[in-house]
Amino acid sequence: MNKFKKKKLEYSHTRWGDIVKVEIRDKNRNIIYRNKFNINDKKAILSFLEVLENYSGFSVTEIMSERLKLGEWW
């Protein structure tokens, strides 16, 4: 198991227009991931979702399929 999954993580984001700044911190408030990307860039969003899957331990596709089955998004 990844050592980052064992730690408590903190997530923050800030948005200025189309630019999003994302930071993921561990329980000691050390930054373990930092990125800025354009919200209109599809490749940047996909790479960010891959990073979230790595640090969170769950799959984004599984969550989306569960939500679609339950009808909570539409």
PDB file of N, CA, C and O in Angstrom:
ATOM      1  N   MET A   1       0.845  -1.180   0.000  1.00  0.00           N
ATOM      2  CA  MET A   1       0.000   0.000   0.000  1.00  0.00           C
ATOM      3  C   MET A   1       0.886   1.238   0.000  1.00  0.00           C
ATOM      4  O   MET A   1       1.927   1.275   0.656  1.00  0.00           O
ATOM      5  N   ASN A   2       0.467   2.221  -0.727  1.00  0.00           N
ATOM      6  CA  ASN A   2       1.214   3.468  -0.824  1.00  0.00           C
ATOM      7  C   ASN A   2       1.256   4.152   0.540  1.00  0.00           C
ATOM      8  O   ASN A   2       0.251   4.192   1.249  1.00  0.00           O
ATOM      9  N   LYS A   3       2.422   4.690   0.907  1.00  0.00           N
ATOM     10  CA  LYS A   3       2.556   5.325   2.222  1.00  0.00           C
ATOM     11  C   LYS A   3       1.665   6.543   2.363  1.00  0.00           C
ATOM     12  O   LYS A   3       1.313   6.911   3.484  1.00  0.00           O
ATOM     13  N   PHE A   4       1.284   7.189   1.250  1.00  0.00           N
ATOM     14  CA  PHE A   4       0.423   8.363   1.331  1.00  0.00           C
ATOM     15  C   PHE A   4      -1.026   7.986   1.640  1.00  0.00           C
ATOM     16  O   PHE A   4      -1.767   8.796   2.197  1.00  0.00           O
ATOM     17  N   LYS A   5      -1.434   6.777   1.286  1.00  0.00           N
ATOM     18  CA  LYS A   5      -2.801   6.350   1.554  1.00  0.00           C
ATOM     19  C   LYS A   5      -3.024   6.108   3.038  1.00  0.00           C
ATOM     20  O   LYS A   5      -4.153   6.204   3.519  1.00  0.00           O
ATOM     21  N   LYS A   6      -1.958   5.794   3.769  1.00  0.00           N
ATOM     22  CA  LYS A   6      -2.078   5.536   5.196  1.00  0.00           C
ATOM     23  C   LYS A   6      -2.243   6.830   5.989  1.00  0.00           C
ATOM     24  O   LYS A   6      -2.821   6.831   7.076  1.00  0.00           O
ATOM     25  N   LYS A   7      -1.732   7.930   5.439  1.00  0.00           N
ATOM     26  CA  LYS A   7      -1.773   9.209   6.148  1.00  0.00           C
ATOM     27  C   LYS A   7      -3.084   9.934   5.883  1.00  0.00           C
ATOM     28  O   LYS A   7      -3.738   9.715   4.863  1.00  0.00           O
ATOM     29  N   LYS A   8      -3.449  10.785   6.802  1.00  0.00           N
ATOM     30  CA  LYS A   8      -4.602  11.644   6.606  1.00  0.00           C
ATOM     31  C   LYS A   8      -4.201  12.766   5.650  1.00  0.00           C
ATOM     32  O   LYS A   8      -3.210  13.458   5.886  1.00  0.00           O
ATOM     33  N   LEU A   9      -4.968  12.948   4.573  1.00  0.00           N
ATOM     34  CA  LEU A   9      -4.637  13.953   3.571  1.00  0.00           C
ATOM     35  C   LEU A   9      -5.591  15.126   3.658  1.00  0.00           C
ATOM     36  O   LEU A   9      -6.730  14.981   4.101  1.00  0.00           O
ATOM     37  N   GLU A  10      -5.129  16.270   3.241  1.00  0.00           N
ATOM     38  CA  GLU A  10      -5.930  17.484   3.204  1.00  0.00           C
ATOM     39  C   GLU A  10      -5.900  18.014   1.781  1.00  0.00           C
ATOM     40  O   GLU A  10      -4.851  18.024   1.136  1.00  0.00           O
ATOM     41  N   TYR A  11      -7.042  18.448   1.298  1.00  0.00           N
ATOM     42  CA  TYR A  11      -7.164  18.889  -0.089  1.00  0.00           C
ATOM     43  C   TYR A  11      -7.676  20.317  -0.096  1.00  0.00           C
ATOM     44  O   TYR A  11      -8.583  20.658   0.663  1.00  0.00           O
ATOM     45  N   SER A  12      -7.098  21.157  -0.951  1.00  0.00           N
ATOM     46  CA  SER A  12      -7.610  22.514  -1.121  1.00  0.00           C
ATOM     47  C   SER A  12      -7.494  22.899  -2.581  1.00  0.00           C
ATOM     48  O   SER A  12      -6.632  22.402  -3.305  1.00  0.00           O
ATOM     49  N   HIS A  13      -8.369  23.785  -2.998  1.00  0.00           N
ATOM     50  CA  HIS A  13      -8.299  24.270  -4.367  1.00  0.00           C
ATOM     51  C   HIS A  13      -8.728  25.724  -4.409  1.00  0.00           C
ATOM     52  O   HIS A  13      -9.491  26.185  -3.561  1.00  0.00           O
ATOM     53  N   THR A  14      -8.233  26.434  -5.396  1.00  0.00           N
ATOM     54  CA  THR A  14      -8.547  27.834  -5.619  1.00  0.00           C
ATOM     55  C   THR A  14      -8.752  28.017  -7.106  1.00  0.00           C
ATOM     56  O   THR A  14      -8.051  27.412  -7.917  1.00  0.00           O
ATOM     57  N   ARG A  15      -9.713  28.850  -7.463  1.00  0.00           N
ATOM     58  CA  ARG A  15      -9.983  29.037  -8.881  1.00  0.00           C
ATOM     59  C   ARG A  15      -9.984  30.519  -9.228  1.00  0.00           C
ATOM     60  O   ARG A  15     -10.663  31.318  -8.584  1.00  0.00           O
ATOM     61  N   TRP A  16      -9.212  30.879 -10.257  1.00  0.00           N
ATOM     62  CA  TRP A  16      -9.191  32.231 -10.810  1.00  0.00           C
ATOM     63  C   TRP A  16      -9.576  32.117 -12.266  1.00  0.00           C
ATOM     64  O   TRP A  16      -8.749  31.715 -13.085  1.00  0.00           O
ATOM     65  N   GLY A  17     -10.795  32.455 -12.617  1.00  0.00           N
ATOM     66  CA  GLY A  17     -11.237  32.329 -14.002  1.00  0.00           C
ATOM     67  C   GLY A  17     -11.221  30.885 -14.432  1.00  0.00           C
ATOM     68  O   GLY A  17     -11.956  30.071 -13.875  1.00  0.00           O
ATOM     69  N   ASP A  18     -10.390  30.539 -15.422  1.00  0.00           N
ATOM     70  CA  ASP A  18     -10.309  29.172 -15.918  1.00  0.00           C
ATOM     71  C   ASP A  18      -9.124  28.406 -15.333  1.00  0.00           C
ATOM     72  O   ASP A  18      -8.943  27.232 -15.659  1.00  0.00           O
ATOM     73  N   ILE A  19      -8.322  29.026 -14.490  1.00  0.00           N
ATOM     74  CA  ILE A  19      -7.155  28.386 -13.896  1.00  0.00           C
ATOM     75  C   ILE A  19      -7.515  27.861 -12.508  1.00  0.00           C
ATOM     76  O   ILE A  19      -8.073  28.586 -11.684  1.00  0.00           O
ATOM     77  N   VAL A  20      -7.187  26.582 -12.257  1.00  0.00           N
ATOM     78  CA  VAL A  20      -7.444  25.951 -10.960  1.00  0.00           C
ATOM     79  C   VAL A  20      -6.107  25.559 -10.343  1.00  0.00           C
ATOM     80  O   VAL A  20      -5.276  24.929 -10.998  1.00  0.00           O
ATOM     81  N   LYS A  21      -5.901  25.933  -9.086  1.00  0.00           N
ATOM     82  CA  LYS A  21      -4.694  25.562  -8.346  1.00  0.00           C
ATOM     83  C   LYS A  21      -5.099  24.522  -7.297  1.00  0.00           C
ATOM     84  O   LYS A  21      -6.007  24.760  -6.501  1.00  0.00           O
ATOM     85  N   VAL A  22      -4.422  23.371  -7.300  1.00  0.00           N
ATOM     86  CA  VAL A  22      -4.764  22.270  -6.407  1.00  0.00           C
ATOM     87  C   VAL A  22      -3.547  21.924  -5.555  1.00  0.00           C
ATOM     88  O   VAL A  22      -2.421  21.867  -6.051  1.00  0.00           O
ATOM     89  N   GLU A  23      -3.794  21.691  -4.247  1.00  0.00           N
ATOM     90  CA  GLU A  23      -2.749  21.248  -3.339  1.00  0.00           C
ATOM     91  C   GLU A  23      -3.283  20.096  -2.502  1.00  0.00           C
ATOM     92  O   GLU A  23      -4.408  20.145  -2.005  1.00  0.00           O
ATOM     93  N   ILE A  24      -2.461  19.052  -2.349  1.00  0.00           N
ATOM     94  CA  ILE A  24      -2.781  17.940  -1.460  1.00  0.00           C
ATOM     95  C   ILE A  24      -1.699  17.909  -0.398  1.00  0.00           C
ATOM     96  O   ILE A  24      -0.509  17.882  -0.713  1.00  0.00           O
ATOM     97  N   ARG A  25      -2.113  17.914   0.861  1.00  0.00           N
ATOM     98  CA  ARG A  25      -1.176  17.950   1.982  1.00  0.00           C
ATOM     99  C   ARG A  25      -1.385  16.721   2.862  1.00  0.00           C
ATOM    100  O   ARG A  25      -2.485  16.172   2.930  1.00  0.00           O
ATOM    101  N   ASP A  26      -0.313  16.295   3.538  1.00  0.00           N
ATOM    102  CA  ASP A  26      -0.431  15.195   4.478  1.00  0.00           C
ATOM    103  C   ASP A  26      -0.815  15.734   5.858  1.00  0.00           C
ATOM    104  O   ASP A  26      -1.080  16.925   6.019  1.00  0.00           O
ATOM    105  N   LYS A  27      -0.840  14.842   6.844  1.00  0.00           N
ATOM    106  CA  LYS A  27      -1.301  15.268   8.173  1.00  0.00           C
ATOM    107  C   LYS A  27      -0.360  16.266   8.834  1.00  0.00           C
ATOM    108  O   LYS A  27      -0.766  16.978   9.752  1.00  0.00           O
ATOM    109  N   ASN A  28       0.887  16.329   8.383  1.00  0.00           N
ATOM    110  CA  ASN A  28       1.839  17.313   8.924  1.00  0.00           C
ATOM    111  C   ASN A  28       1.843  18.608   8.130  1.00  0.00           C
ATOM    112  O   ASN A  28       2.699  19.467   8.338  1.00  0.00           O
ATOM    113  N   ARG A  29       0.898  18.747   7.231  1.00  0.00           N
ATOM    114  CA  ARG A  29       0.708  19.928   6.398  1.00  0.00           C
ATOM    115  C   ARG A  29       1.831  20.122   5.384  1.00  0.00           C
ATOM    116  O   ARG A  29       2.013  21.230   4.880  1.00  0.00           O
ATOM    117  N   ASN A  30       2.586  19.069   5.074  1.00  0.00           N
ATOM    118  CA  ASN A  30       3.578  19.121   4.006  1.00  0.00           C
ATOM    119  C   ASN A  30       2.879  18.904   2.671  1.00  0.00           C
ATOM    120  O   ASN A  30       2.030  18.021   2.551  1.00  0.00           O
ATOM    121  N   ILE A  31       3.224  19.688   1.686  1.00  0.00           N
ATOM    122  CA  ILE A  31       2.592  19.556   0.375  1.00  0.00           C
ATOM    123  C   ILE A  31       3.188  18.339  -0.324  1.00  0.00           C
ATOM    124  O   ILE A  31       4.402  18.255  -0.512  1.00  0.00           O
ATOM    125  N   ILE A  32       2.319  17.387  -0.712  1.00  0.00           N
ATOM    126  CA  ILE A  32       2.778  16.211  -1.435  1.00  0.00           C
ATOM    127  C   ILE A  32       2.388  16.268  -2.903  1.00  0.00           C
ATOM    128  O   ILE A  32       2.916  15.505  -3.712  1.00  0.00           O
ATOM    129  N   TYR A  33       1.468  17.165  -3.260  1.00  0.00           N
ATOM    130  CA  TYR A  33       1.100  17.355  -4.663  1.00  0.00           C
ATOM    131  C   TYR A  33       0.624  18.794  -4.846  1.00  0.00           C
ATOM    132  O   TYR A  33      -0.177  19.295  -4.057  1.00  0.00           O
ATOM    133  N   ARG A  34       1.121  19.449  -5.885  1.00  0.00           N
ATOM    134  CA  ARG A  34       0.711  20.817  -6.199  1.00  0.00           C
ATOM    135  C   ARG A  34       0.661  20.935  -7.719  1.00  0.00           C
ATOM    136  O   ARG A  34       1.571  20.486  -8.416  1.00  0.00           O
ATOM    137  N   ASN A  35      -0.418  21.547  -8.228  1.00  0.00           N
ATOM    138  CA  ASN A  35      -0.557  21.686  -9.674  1.00  0.00           C
ATOM    139  C   ASN A  35      -1.496  22.848  -9.981  1.00  0.00           C
ATOM    140  O   ASN A  35      -2.400  23.153  -9.203  1.00  0.00           O
ATOM    141  N   LYS A  36      -1.273  23.483 -11.112  1.00  0.00           N
ATOM    142  CA  LYS A  36      -2.169  24.492 -11.677  1.00  0.00           C
ATOM    143  C   LYS A  36      -2.550  24.009 -13.058  1.00  0.00           C
ATOM    144  O   LYS A  36      -1.686  23.576 -13.820  1.00  0.00           O
ATOM    145  N   PHE A  37      -3.846  24.077 -13.400  1.00  0.00           N
ATOM    146  CA  PHE A  37      -4.254  23.674 -14.733  1.00  0.00           C
ATOM    147  C   PHE A  37      -5.459  24.473 -15.189  1.00  0.00           C
ATOM    148  O   PHE A  37      -6.176  25.069 -14.385  1.00  0.00           O
ATOM    149  N   ASN A  38      -5.665  24.471 -16.495  1.00  0.00           N
ATOM    150  CA  ASN A  38      -6.797  25.157 -17.105  1.00  0.00           C
ATOM    151  C   ASN A  38      -7.988  24.222 -17.068  1.00  0.00           C
ATOM    152  O   ASN A  38      -7.885  23.077 -17.508  1.00  0.00           O
ATOM    153  N   ILE A  39      -9.114  24.681 -16.555  1.00  0.00           N
ATOM    154  CA  ILE A  39     -10.306  23.854 -16.398  1.00  0.00           C
ATOM    155  C   ILE A  39     -10.902  23.453 -17.749  1.00  0.00           C
ATOM    156  O   ILE A  39     -11.680  22.502 -17.822  1.00  0.00           O
ATOM    157  N   ASN A  40     -10.546  24.163 -18.808  1.00  0.00           N
ATOM    158  CA  ASN A  40     -11.062  23.831 -20.136  1.00  0.00           C
ATOM    159  C   ASN A  40     -10.203  22.800 -20.866  1.00  0.00           C
ATOM    160  O   ASN A  40     -10.578  22.337 -21.943  1.00  0.00           O
ATOM    161  N   ASP A  41      -9.067  22.439 -20.299  1.00  0.00           N
ATOM    162  CA  ASP A  41      -8.156  21.477 -20.918  1.00  0.00           C
ATOM    163  C   ASP A  41      -8.534  20.064 -20.473  1.00  0.00           C
ATOM    164  O   ASP A  41      -8.386  19.721 -19.300  1.00  0.00           O
ATOM    165  N   LYS A  42      -9.023  19.245 -21.408  1.00  0.00           N
ATOM    166  CA  LYS A  42      -9.493  17.897 -21.080  1.00  0.00           C
ATOM    167  C   LYS A  42      -8.356  17.002 -20.598  1.00  0.00           C
ATOM    168  O   LYS A  42      -8.546  16.208 -19.677  1.00  0.00           O
ATOM    169  N   LYS A  43      -7.187  17.121 -21.204  1.00  0.00           N
ATOM    170  CA  LYS A  43      -6.050  16.290 -20.804  1.00  0.00           C
ATOM    171  C   LYS A  43      -5.598  16.619 -19.388  1.00  0.00           C
ATOM    172  O   LYS A  43      -5.205  15.725 -18.639  1.00  0.00           O
ATOM    173  N   ALA A  44      -5.650  17.881 -19.019  1.00  0.00           N
ATOM    174  CA  ALA A  44      -5.256  18.283 -17.668  1.00  0.00           C
ATOM    175  C   ALA A  44      -6.237  17.742 -16.633  1.00  0.00           C
ATOM    176  O   ALA A  44      -5.824  17.326 -15.550  1.00  0.00           O
ATOM    177  N   ILE A  45      -7.515  17.743 -16.950  1.00  0.00           N
ATOM    178  CA  ILE A  45      -8.516  17.213 -16.030  1.00  0.00           C
ATOM    179  C   ILE A  45      -8.332  15.715 -15.849  1.00  0.00           C
ATOM    180  O   ILE A  45      -8.417  15.213 -14.728  1.00  0.00           O
ATOM    181  N   LEU A  46      -8.080  14.991 -16.944  1.00  0.00           N
ATOM    182  CA  LEU A  46      -7.866  13.545 -16.853  1.00  0.00           C
ATOM    183  C   LEU A  46      -6.617  13.217 -16.028  1.00  0.00           C
ATOM    184  O   LEU A  46      -6.634  12.284 -15.225  1.00  0.00           O
ATOM    185  N   SER A  47      -5.551  13.967 -16.218  1.00  0.00           N
ATOM    186  CA  SER A  47      -4.341  13.706 -15.431  1.00  0.00           C
ATOM    187  C   SER A  47      -4.575  14.027 -13.957  1.00  0.00           C
ATOM    188  O   SER A  47      -4.036  13.341 -13.089  1.00  0.00           O
ATOM    189  N   PHE A  48      -5.364  15.051 -13.662  1.00  0.00           N
ATOM    190  CA  PHE A  48      -5.681  15.374 -12.272  1.00  0.00           C
ATOM    191  C   PHE A  48      -6.525  14.267 -11.639  1.00  0.00           C
ATOM    192  O   PHE A  48      -6.314  13.921 -10.476  1.00  0.00           O
ATOM    193  N   LEU A  49      -7.477  13.709 -12.390  1.00  0.00           N
ATOM    194  CA  LEU A  49      -8.282  12.609 -11.865  1.00  0.00           C
ATOM    195  C   LEU A  49      -7.428  11.376 -11.588  1.00  0.00           C
ATOM    196  O   LEU A  49      -7.688  10.653 -10.625  1.00  0.00           O
ATOM    197  N   GLU A  50      -6.422  11.125 -12.407  1.00  0.00           N
ATOM    198  CA  GLU A  50      -5.505  10.015 -12.161  1.00  0.00           C
ATOM    199  C   GLU A  50      -4.722  10.232 -10.868  1.00  0.00           C
ATOM    200  O   GLU A  50      -4.502   9.290 -10.106  1.00  0.00           O
ATOM    201  N   VAL A  51      -4.306  11.463 -10.623  1.00  0.00           N
ATOM    202  CA  VAL A  51      -3.586  11.776  -9.388  1.00  0.00           C
ATOM    203  C   VAL A  51      -4.497  11.568  -8.186  1.00  0.00           C
ATOM    204  O   VAL A  51      -4.062  11.027  -7.170  1.00  0.00           O
ATOM    205  N   LEU A  52      -5.750  11.989  -8.288  1.00  0.00           N
ATOM    206  CA  LEU A  52      -6.690  11.778  -7.186  1.00  0.00           C
ATOM    207  C   LEU A  52      -6.900  10.300  -6.908  1.00  0.00           C
ATOM    208  O   LEU A  52      -7.002   9.897  -5.750  1.00  0.00           O
ATOM    209  N   GLU A  53      -6.965   9.487  -7.958  1.00  0.00           N
ATOM    210  CA  GLU A  53      -7.098   8.050  -7.756  1.00  0.00           C
ATOM    211  C   GLU A  53      -5.878   7.484  -7.028  1.00  0.00           C
ATOM    212  O   GLU A  53      -6.024   6.619  -6.164  1.00  0.00           O
ATOM    213  N   ASN A  54      -4.700   7.952  -7.361  1.00  0.00           N
ATOM    214  CA  ASN A  54      -3.486   7.453  -6.713  1.00  0.00           C
ATOM    215  C   ASN A  54      -3.442   7.804  -5.235  1.00  0.00           C
ATOM    216  O   ASN A  54      -3.073   6.960  -4.419  1.00  0.00           O
ATOM    217  N   TYR A  55      -3.805   9.019  -4.871  1.00  0.00           N
ATOM    218  CA  TYR A  55      -3.701   9.455  -3.481  1.00  0.00           C
ATOM    219  C   TYR A  55      -4.906   9.065  -2.630  1.00  0.00           C
ATOM    220  O   TYR A  55      -4.774   8.949  -1.412  1.00  0.00           O
ATOM    221  N   SER A  56      -6.073   8.861  -3.232  1.00  0.00           N
ATOM    222  CA  SER A  56      -7.267   8.592  -2.439  1.00  0.00           C
ATOM    223  C   SER A  56      -7.510   7.108  -2.218  1.00  0.00           C
ATOM    224  O   SER A  56      -8.061   6.724  -1.187  1.00  0.00           O
ATOM    225  N   GLY A  57      -7.110   6.266  -3.166  1.00  0.00           N
ATOM    226  CA  GLY A  57      -7.326   4.837  -3.001  1.00  0.00           C
ATOM    227  C   GLY A  57      -8.633   4.338  -3.571  1.00  0.00           C
ATOM    228  O   GLY A  57      -8.926   3.148  -3.452  1.00  0.00           O
ATOM    229  N   PHE A  58      -9.427   5.185  -4.180  1.00  0.00           N
ATOM    230  CA  PHE A  58     -10.656   4.735  -4.830  1.00  0.00           C
ATOM    231  C   PHE A  58     -10.649   5.160  -6.284  1.00  0.00           C
ATOM    232  O   PHE A  58      -9.870   6.024  -6.689  1.00  0.00           O
ATOM    233  N   SER A  59     -11.527   4.543  -7.066  1.00  0.00           N
ATOM    234  CA  SER A  59     -11.580   4.800  -8.497  1.00  0.00           C
ATOM    235  C   SER A  59     -12.676   5.808  -8.824  1.00  0.00           C
ATOM    236  O   SER A  59     -13.804   5.688  -8.347  1.00  0.00           O
ATOM    237  N   VAL A  60     -12.339   6.790  -9.630  1.00  0.00           N
ATOM    238  CA  VAL A  60     -13.318   7.811 -10.033  1.00  0.00           C
ATOM    239  C   VAL A  60     -14.415   7.184 -10.882  1.00  0.00           C
ATOM    240  O   VAL A  60     -15.581   7.561 -10.761  1.00  0.00           O
ATOM    241  N   THR A  61     -14.056   6.232 -11.739  1.00  0.00           N
ATOM    242  CA  THR A  61     -15.066   5.583 -12.588  1.00  0.00           C
ATOM    243  C   THR A  61     -16.059   4.783 -11.762  1.00  0.00           C
ATOM    244  O   THR A  61     -17.244   4.749 -12.092  1.00  0.00           O
ATOM    245  N   GLU A  62     -15.602   4.138 -10.694  1.00  0.00           N
ATOM    246  CA  GLU A  62     -16.519   3.408  -9.815  1.00  0.00           C
ATOM    247  C   GLU A  62     -17.510   4.352  -9.139  1.00  0.00           C
ATOM    248  O   GLU A  62     -18.700   4.053  -9.046  1.00  0.00           O
ATOM    249  N   ILE A  63     -17.017   5.472  -8.678  1.00  0.00           N
ATOM    250  CA  ILE A  63     -17.899   6.450  -8.015  1.00  0.00           C
ATOM    251  C   ILE A  63     -18.932   6.986  -8.999  1.00  0.00           C
ATOM    252  O   ILE A  63     -20.111   7.101  -8.662  1.00  0.00           O
ATOM    253  N   MET A  64     -18.497   7.311 -10.207  1.00  0.00           N
ATOM    254  CA  MET A  64     -19.430   7.835 -11.203  1.00  0.00           C
ATOM    255  C   MET A  64     -20.485   6.785 -11.572  1.00  0.00           C
ATOM    256  O   MET A  64     -21.660   7.120 -11.717  1.00  0.00           O
ATOM    257  N   SER A  65     -20.082   5.533 -11.724  1.00  0.00           N
ATOM    258  CA  SER A  65     -21.055   4.493 -12.074  1.00  0.00           C
ATOM    259  C   SER A  65     -22.040   4.266 -10.934  1.00  0.00           C
ATOM    260  O   SER A  65     -23.220   4.021 -11.186  1.00  0.00           O
ATOM    261  N   GLU A  66     -21.579   4.342  -9.677  1.00  0.00           N
ATOM    262  CA  GLU A  66     -22.488   4.213  -8.536  1.00  0.00           C
ATOM    263  C   GLU A  66     -23.500   5.357  -8.516  1.00  0.00           C
ATOM    264  O   GLU A  66     -24.688   5.132  -8.286  1.00  0.00           O
ATOM    265  N   ARG A  67     -23.037   6.568  -8.754  1.00  0.00           N
ATOM    266  CA  ARG A  67     -23.933   7.729  -8.743  1.00  0.00           C
ATOM    267  C   ARG A  67     -24.950   7.660  -9.876  1.00  0.00           C
ATOM    268  O   ARG A  67     -26.108   8.037  -9.699  1.00  0.00           O
ATOM    269  N   LEU A  68     -24.518   7.177 -11.043  1.00  0.00           N
ATOM    270  CA  LEU A  68     -25.435   7.065 -12.172  1.00  0.00           C
ATOM    271  C   LEU A  68     -26.480   5.994 -11.916  1.00  0.00           C
ATOM    272  O   LEU A  68     -27.627   6.151 -12.335  1.00  0.00           O
ATOM    273  N   LYS A  69     -26.116   4.904 -11.238  1.00  0.00           N
ATOM    274  CA  LYS A  69     -27.075   3.845 -10.916  1.00  0.00           C
ATOM    275  C   LYS A  69     -28.126   4.346  -9.934  1.00  0.00           C
ATOM    276  O   LYS A  69     -29.305   4.011 -10.046  1.00  0.00           O
ATOM    277  N   LEU A  70     -27.684   5.159  -8.965  1.00  0.00           N
ATOM    278  CA  LEU A  70     -28.601   5.672  -7.966  1.00  0.00           C
ATOM    279  C   LEU A  70     -29.428   6.854  -8.470  1.00  0.00           C
ATOM    280  O   LEU A  70     -30.442   7.202  -7.866  1.00  0.00           O
ATOM    281  N   GLY A  71     -29.008   7.460  -9.553  1.00  0.00           N
ATOM    282  CA  GLY A  71     -29.746   8.589 -10.115  1.00  0.00           C
ATOM    283  C   GLY A  71     -29.599   9.862  -9.308  1.00  0.00           C
ATOM    284  O   GLY A  71     -30.492  10.709  -9.335  1.00  0.00           O
ATOM    285  N   GLU A  72     -28.504  10.021  -8.596  1.00  0.00           N
ATOM    286  CA  GLU A  72     -28.330  11.202  -7.753  1.00  0.00           C
ATOM    287  C   GLU A  72     -27.848  12.427  -8.526  1.00  0.00           C
ATOM    288  O   GLU A  72     -28.007  13.550  -8.048  1.00  0.00           O
ATOM    289  N   TRP A  73     -27.265  12.238  -9.706  1.00  0.00           N
ATOM    290  CA  TRP A  73     -26.737  13.373 -10.443  1.00  0.00           C
ATOM    291  C   TRP A  73     -27.742  13.952 -11.413  1.00  0.00           C
ATOM    292  O   TRP A  73     -27.622  15.122 -11.776  1.00  0.00           O
ATOM    293  N   TRP A  74     -28.709  13.201 -11.841  1.00  0.00           N
ATOM    294  CA  TRP A  74     -29.661  13.700 -12.826  1.00  0.00           C
ATOM    295  C   TRP A  74     -31.021  13.803 -12.235  1.00  0.00           C
ATOM    296  O   TRP A  74     -31.963  14.206 -12.917  1.00  0.00           O
TER     297      TRP A  74
END
